[in-house]
Amino acid sequence: MIEIIITKSAGFCFGVKRAINIATDCADGEHTKDAPIYTLGPIIHNPQVVKSLEVSSNISPRKTIEDMDSGTVIIRSHGVKLEELGAAKSKGLKIVDATCPFVKKTHELVKELTDDGYLVVVVGEKDHPEVQGIISYGNKDIIVAASVDELKNLPRVEKIGVVAQTTQSEEKLNEITDFCLTRAEELKICNTICSATSVRQEDSVELSKDVDCMIVVGGKNSANTRRLVDICSSIQPRTHHIEVATEIDPTWLEGVERLGVTAGASTPEWIITEVIARLKEIGEGLA
């Protein structure tokens, strides 16, 4: 029989849970009855949850503000660009802000650093929606870097301020801040990595060391889930990323005695439960 071990931190983080609760409360509210409700992009990076909200609560994701004529727009958990907020207000849309408080804090810090004359460096993935929102609170000089290699041409300046995408790893933040120390007279570091992200990564690292195979559950479009995959794979090569239980290949479990399971911050409990049930079913068939 295969022993299945699940990290304690698997599943919804505070910010995601809060965003979903805000969305469902919005759908149940009197002021939104008979009026369309949208999210600007997916409210969280989990396609199954986004689809569920569309079916159960008639909350529809849209790519741009231009795609919304009236009604309510819910600001997704990872935030939006400052100019998108302005466009929503100009269009007369009712705005319900479900941005994670940790992301909002990063917005505030970027504005403060910029106003105080710091060259702001954001540790993160430049095309990620959260990062796009973060940099909109800075000026044209703001820099985004996912690695030290992307900062090789950074000139020496008087002041550098560093913030991070909330789902980045502490290791990556430390590497980039160490490099920035060589390029600034003064360095101000704002560790904006969500503590839940750090705990989830640490739990996954420890579990990966102690199992024969790892299953990482979460959206393929989820940055924090992909980071878990990278972390686990570096320790346990038999690491597999799935969104739903039907993606599990029974051959992955051949010869496995101890199986680890972790999940991204946008992965709901019901998907994790289905995955565990499927893994147990396969395990029993291999016994």
ABEGO torsion letter per residue (X at the ends): XBBBBBBAABEBBAAAAAAAAAAAAAAABAAABGBBBBBBEBABBBAAAAAAAAAAAGBBBBABAAABABEBBBBBAAEBBAAAAAAAAAAGBBBBBABBAAAAAAAAAAAAAAAAGBBBBBBEBAABAAAAAAAAABBAABBBBABAAAAAABBBBABBBBBBBAABBAAAAAAAAAAAAAABABBBBBBABBAAAAAAAAAAAAAAAABABBBBBEBAABAAAAAAAAAAAAABABBBBBABAAABBAAAABGBABBBBBBBAABBAAAAAAAAAAAAAAAAAAX
